Amino acid sequence: MRTYNETLALRVAERLMHIPDVEEKLMFTGLVFMVNGKMCIGVSKEGMMVRLDPNDLDNLSDKDGWEQMVMGGRPMKGYISVSEDVLGRNDELDFWVKLALDFNPYAKASKKK
């Protein structure tokens, strides 16, 4: 049994097909799309994790269905969760994927262990 929404993962993968350095990794509670060696988008059962410029959060006040991700009681800077409810429409999914891809060149890669 998959721990993530396979249909949503396929829809995200379709939008990343044109990018040369994309890797899919099973992580945490879902599937993570690494772009250029950096975590970019994650798909879980409930929706999608988006890594974005933390400064963009103020510009999202008119968008529904997202919230700041929290781990260990602390907000995760630059990571949001987007509800599956708003991702059914292609234009909404495209918006969130583009936001993640726009930030990817500026995102820091995690340290190799």
N, C-alpha and C positions, 0 to 999 in steps of 0.2 A: 504494500500500500504506500502510495506517494504521500509525502508530507507537505506537498504544495499543489497548487491548482495547475494541472497540466495544460489545460486549455489556455490559460493566461500565459503560462511559460512559453507556449508555442507562438502566441501572438507577439510576445516580446521578442523572441528569437527571430521572427520574421522581420522585425524592425531593425535588427542588428546585423542582418545578413550581409549588408554592404560594407561592414567595418572589418578590416583585416585581422585585428588582434582581439578576438572575443573568445573567452573560455567560460564554460559552464562548470560550476562546482556545487556539489551538495554540501551545504553548510547550515549550521544552526537548525532552524525549523523549515528549511526550504531550499530552493535553487538560487544560486547567486550567479549573475552574469558579471564576469571580470572583463573590463575593457582596458587594453594597454597595461595589463597587470594590476589594475586597481578595481576595487569593488565599486560597481556602478549601480546595478539594479538587482533587487532580490524579489523572488516570488514565493509567497507562503500560501497557506490555505485561505487566509482572510483577505489577501490583497498583495500589495507590492511595496517594497522598500525602495526609496529613491534617495540617492546621494546627490546633494545639490549644494550650491553656494549658500552658506548660512545667511548671507545678506539678502537672499531672495525671499526669505520667509515673509517679510513685510509686504512683498508684492503679491502674496498668495491669499490675502484676506478675503478676496471675492470668490475663491475656489472652495467648493464643498468636498467633503470626504477625505480630508487629510488631517494628520496630527503629528506633532513632534514625537520622535521615538524617544523612549525612556529606558534606560538600563540601570539597574541597581538604584532606582529612585532618582537618577540624574538624567537630565535631557542630553541626548546625543547630538552634539553640534554638527549640523550638516546632514542629518538623516531624518527623513520623514516616512511615515507609513500612509499609504493611500488605500482606502477601502475598495474592496472588490466591487461594491455597489456603483461606484462612479467610473469604473474601468470598462464597462460593457460597450460603451461607445468608442469607436475608433479615434475620433478627434480628441477625446479625453486621454486615452492611452497614449496617443501621439504626443500630446502636450507634456505629459510626465516623462516619457522616454527622452524627448528632446531636452528637457530641463536637466536630466541626468547626464546626457551626452555633452551638453554645452559646458558643464562643469568639469567633466572628466579630465581634460588637458591640464587643469589647474589643481586637481585633487592630488594629495600626497599618497604615494604607495605605502602600504604597510611594510614594516621591517621584516626582512626574511629571517626565518628562524634557523 
